[in-house]
Structure formats: C-alpha cells, structure tokens
Amino acid sequence: MSMVKKNWPYFAGAAVFIVVVSYLVVTYRFAPVRVGMTAPNFTLKTVDGTVLRLSDFRGKVVMLNFWATWCKPCKQEMPSMEMMYEGLKKQAGDRFELIAVNENNMFYAGQVKPFLQSHNIQFTIPLDPLNRLDHQYKITGVPETFVLDQNGVVAEHVIGPRNWIVKRNLELILSLLQKGPLTPKDYLAQKAKEPEAGGY
C-alpha cells in the first residue's frame, strides 16, 4: 500500500482544515453591516451582463435586497417589490433604485432568468454566484434588505420578507425621498425607539 493511500484520511482532514481556516481568514475582516454604517461597495454583473457598482448609485435612495429563486419567502415578497418599484419610479424617478442581488450559487444560476421572466421582474438583478456579498455583508439568510440613504449609509435593515406595498413599511424610504438623509446617529436612535415594521 502506497504512503498516499495509507495516509489519505490525514491528507483529506488537512485539506478540509485549510479550507475552513482560509474561509475564516477571508470573512473575519468583514463586520456585519448594521444601521448607521456605510454600505460596503461592490462590483457585480447583472443578469443581462452589465457591470454594476454600488458606489455609482450615490445620491439616490437605494433598496438593496438579497434573494434566491429557491427561497419561498423571496417568492412571496417579489410581487410587492415589483409593484413598489413601479410606483416609486413613477413618483421619484431616478432618485430611487431597487437592486436585488441574486444569491443562487453557480449550480442554480440557470434558474434566474426564467424566474424573472415568469414573474415579470423589471428592477435590477445583479448575480452573486460565489456568494461574496453573503460574506461581505454577513447576511443571516434570504430575503434580507438594506435601505441606503443618498450618502450610502444604511438607514434600515430588514430581515425576512416584507409586504412592500403597505405604506407603513415604506415610511423611511418615502421620508428619505421627501426630506433627504439623516445622520447615522439619527438612524440608530430611530431604530431603537421604533417597533419593527410589519411583514406579512
């Protein structure tokens, strides 16, 4: 029996250990993105191949959503997101943008376009097949949403699905569009005193 065959369990264990440590080293430097922080910049390709940089949207109110085609709550949330998007684009024009980052891994990448077509989704869909933003933003799952003000600061963080056509769920977005951004300290104070807005 060769030395490699005899010791393959040790080699396999060492390889797994190296992969785990590498993952921890890469992701450790990223702190969870919270209200009051500036959202980390990123560059991704959209479903139609366009290069998208988050920093290009400074000056706009941005709803940054994370989702996947296999996620049932995401499917529940998507129709209200599309209706909200169409309404706010008519009302606010280029002052508002909805960016929904797809977190399907490379094995499910082929499901994205058919899903968008079947649900008539018109807003911007960047693809993150290696789940880089999952680690960078330290999201807890999908769907998850960050509302960014005109300065790129996280004004609101929503975990789980939300009905985006219910007015009380849009209060902060509408306020940002009408009155402009607050300070990070104000967002934190607002988060502390206000109850979580309703979902479904």
C-alpha positions in Angstrom: 0.0 0.0 0.0 1.5 3.3 -1.0 2.1 6.0 1.5 -0.6 8.3 0.0 -3.3 5.6 0.2 -2.3 4.8 3.7 -2.4 8.4 4.9 -5.3 9.7 2.7 -7.6 10.3 5.7 -4.9 12.6 7.2 -4.4 14.5 3.9 -8.2 14.9 3.5 -8.5 16.2 7.0 -5.7 18.6 6.5 -7.3 19.9 3.2 -10.6 20.5 5.0 -8.8 22.3 7.8 -7.0 24.5 5.3 -10.3 25.4 3.5 -12.1 26.2 6.8 -9.2 28.4 8.1 -9.0 30.2 4.7 -12.7 30.9 4.8 -12.5 32.3 8.3 -9.5 34.5 7.4 -11.2 35.9 4.4 -14.5 36.6 6.1 -13.2 37.6 9.5 -12.3 41.1 8.4 -15.9 41.8 7.4 -18.1 43.1 10.2 -21.8 42.6 9.9 -23.4 45.5 8.1 -25.6 47.4 10.5 -27.8 50.5 10.6 -25.7 53.7 10.7 -22.8 52.1 8.7 -21.8 53.0 5.2 -22.7 50.0 3.0 -19.7 48.3 1.6 -19.1 48.9 -2.1 -19.2 46.0 -4.6 -19.0 45.3 -8.2 -21.2 42.6 -9.8 -22.6 41.7 -13.3 -26.3 42.0 -13.7 -28.4 39.2 -15.3 -28.1 41.0 -18.6 -24.3 41.3 -18.3 -24.0 44.9 -17.3 -21.3 45.8 -14.7 -22.9 47.3 -11.6 -21.1 49.2 -8.9 -23.0 50.2 -5.7 -20.9 53.4 -5.5 -22.4 54.5 -8.8 -25.8 55.0 -7.0 -24.7 57.6 -4.5 -27.1 60.4 -4.4 -30.1 58.0 -4.7 -32.2 56.2 -2.2 -31.3 52.5 -2.7 -33.2 49.4 -1.6 -30.6 46.6 -1.6 -32.2 43.2 -1.4 -30.7 39.7 -1.2 -32.8 36.8 -2.5 -32.7 33.4 -4.3 -35.0 31.5 -6.6 -35.3 28.6 -4.2 -36.4 30.8 -1.3 -40.1 30.6 -0.7 -40.3 33.9 1.3 -38.4 35.6 -1.5 -41.1 34.5 -4.0 -43.7 35.8 -1.6 -42.0 39.2 -1.4 -41.2 39.7 -5.0 -44.6 40.7 -6.4 -44.9 43.5 -3.8 -41.3 44.6 -4.6 -42.2 44.9 -8.3 -45.3 46.9 -7.5 -43.4 49.2 -5.1 -40.6 49.7 -7.7 -43.0 50.7 -10.5 -44.8 53.1 -8.1 -41.7 54.7 -6.7 -40.1 55.1 -10.1 -43.1 57.0 -11.3 -43.1 59.1 -8.2 -39.4 59.6 -7.6 -37.8 58.8 -11.0 -34.0 58.4 -10.9 -33.9 59.4 -7.2 -34.8 55.8 -6.2 -33.2 52.4 -7.2 -34.0 48.9 -6.3 -31.1 46.4 -6.5 -32.0 42.8 -5.8 -28.8 40.7 -5.6 -29.4 37.1 -6.5 -27.6 34.7 -4.2 -28.2 31.5 -6.3 -24.9 29.6 -6.4 -23.4 28.5 -9.7 -25.4 25.3 -9.7 -28.7 27.2 -9.7 -27.6 30.1 -11.9 -29.7 28.8 -14.8 -32.9 29.3 -12.8 -32.6 33.1 -12.5 -33.7 34.3 -16.0 -36.7 32.0 -16.2 -37.8 33.1 -12.7 -37.6 36.8 -13.7 -39.5 36.3 -16.9 -42.3 34.3 -15.2 -42.7 37.0 -12.5 -42.2 40.0 -14.9 -39.5 41.5 -12.7 -38.2 44.8 -14.1 -35.8 46.0 -11.4 -32.0 45.5 -11.4 -30.8 42.0 -10.7 -27.0 41.5 -10.1 -25.7 38.0 -9.8 -23.5 36.8 -6.9 -22.9 33.1 -7.8 -19.9 32.8 -5.4 -21.9 34.4 -2.5 -19.2 37.0 -2.0 -21.7 39.6 -0.7 -23.2 37.0 1.6 -19.9 37.0 3.4 -19.1 40.7 2.9 -22.5 41.8 4.3 -22.8 38.9 6.8 -26.4 38.4 5.9 -28.3 35.9 8.0 -30.3 34.5 5.1 -32.6 35.4 2.3 -34.6 37.6 1.9 -32.8 40.4 3.6 -32.9 44.1 2.8 -30.9 47.2 3.4 -32.3 50.7 2.8 -29.5 53.0 1.9 -29.8 56.8 2.0 -28.3 59.2 -0.5 -24.9 59.0 1.2 -24.8 55.2 1.0 -25.5 54.9 4.8 -27.7 52.0 6.0 -30.9 53.7 7.2 -32.9 50.5 7.7 -32.2 46.7 7.9 -35.0 44.3 7.3 -34.6 40.6 7.9 -37.1 38.4 6.3 -39.9 39.1 3.8 -42.0 42.3 3.9 -45.1 43.5 2.1 -43.6 46.5 0.3 -46.9 48.0 -0.8 -48.1 48.5 2.8 -47.5 52.2 3.5 -46.1 51.8 7.0 -43.4 49.5 5.5 -42.3 52.3 3.2 -42.3 55.2 5.7 -38.5 55.5 5.8 -38.0 55.3 2.1 -40.6 57.9 1.5 -39.1 60.2 4.1 -35.7 59.9 2.6 -37.1 60.8 -0.8 -39.0 63.8 0.5 -36.7 65.1 3.2 -33.2 63.8 2.4 -30.8 61.8 4.6 -30.4 61.9 8.4 -27.2 61.3 10.3 -26.1 57.8 11.2 -26.8 58.7 14.9 -30.4 59.6 14.0 -30.9 56.2 12.2 -29.7 54.4 15.3 -31.9 56.4 17.5 -34.9 55.8 15.2 -34.2 52.0 15.2 -34.0 51.9 19.0 -37.4 53.6 19.5 -39.5 52.3 16.7 -41.1 48.8 16.6 -40.3 46.5 13.7 -42.5 47.4 10.7 -45.0 44.7 9.7 -44.2 41.9 7.3 -46.9 39.5 6.0 
